[in-house]
Amino acid sequence: MQLAMIGLGRMGGNMVQRLVQGGHELILYDSSADAIKPHVGKGAKGAKDLADVARQLTPRRVVWIMVPAGAVERSLEQLAPHLSRGDIVIDGGNSNYRDSLRRAETLEKQGIEFIDVGTSGGIWGLTLGYCLMIGASPAAFQHCEPIFQSLAPSAGYAHVGPCGAGHYVKMVHNGIEYGLLQAYAEGYEILHASQNFTLNLGQIAKLWNHGSVVRSWLNELAERALSRDDQLATVKGYVEDSGEGRWTVEEAMRLDVAAPVITLSLLARLRSRQEESFGAKVIAALRNEFGGHAVQTR
């Protein structure tokens, strides 16, 4: 089917490739014309601005926005005047679910459907597929399902509820991710600090990926990172947070749900910005491995 993709960064660019491989017709826009060029002629067409995006799409238009949370509002404000009743806007970024609820309500007044898609998979999504947590009306979900089928692996997408539910589920998903990363970080830091043994962390990570109860994709990525550099000597132990962990902790507090592991893992990230920590290096390295997030180097 035909759709537009706005935002061709680490995630958006790879998603375009996967969608083109799935036989979809893509109209592309990015604030950087250089980001569009590699895709043109490979089943995708470029647009000069958001008005041009809308002109090139055939109603019922479907526009997927894949930009940072802080840029979604501006993109919608510029795009909405060029859309018509019945068109669909998808936000696949890490937006706050409350913003998604508000945006859905605003667009509904214009007769435009809104879908929020929590997207997980990072830079590996191109080859492995993306896990998609979808909040939408049943009709909008059904109309766009061919898109989700192309982006996700088998059983890798689900209609989890109405508008807002997709980003709500992704928020908690990322809160869990914070806790998992912190547990691995602390374990490897204890091994690294051992005074009795000189341990090969890459070897141990590889060992744990065979039959251990702590084996996981994240630990496979730990094996990759630690096998290249057992000391993570070039990685600065500074760990950024993009918002979802904070939102999860806020929601837990609002609901009176105890979430000490997620809360402390968030605080550990804040601590990483004050003093060097090997555990923080592990998280920074893993975030680079699974999501292509930049690491600060010495």
VENUR-V959159 format. One record per helix or strand. SS is the DSSP state (A for helix, B for strand). FROM is the first residue (numbers start at 0). TO is the last residue. If there is no record, write none. Layout:
BEGIN
SS/FROM/TO + SS/FROM/TO
END
This chain:
BEGIN
B/1/5 + A/9/20 + B/24/28 + A/32/36 + B/39/39 + B/43/45 + A/49/55 + B/61/64 + A/68/79 + B/87/90 + A/96/107 + B/112/119 + A/121/127 + B/130/134 + A/137/150 + B/156/160 + A/164/192 + A/200/207 + A/216/227 + B/234/234 + A/243/253 + A/259/271 + A/277/290 + B/296/296
END
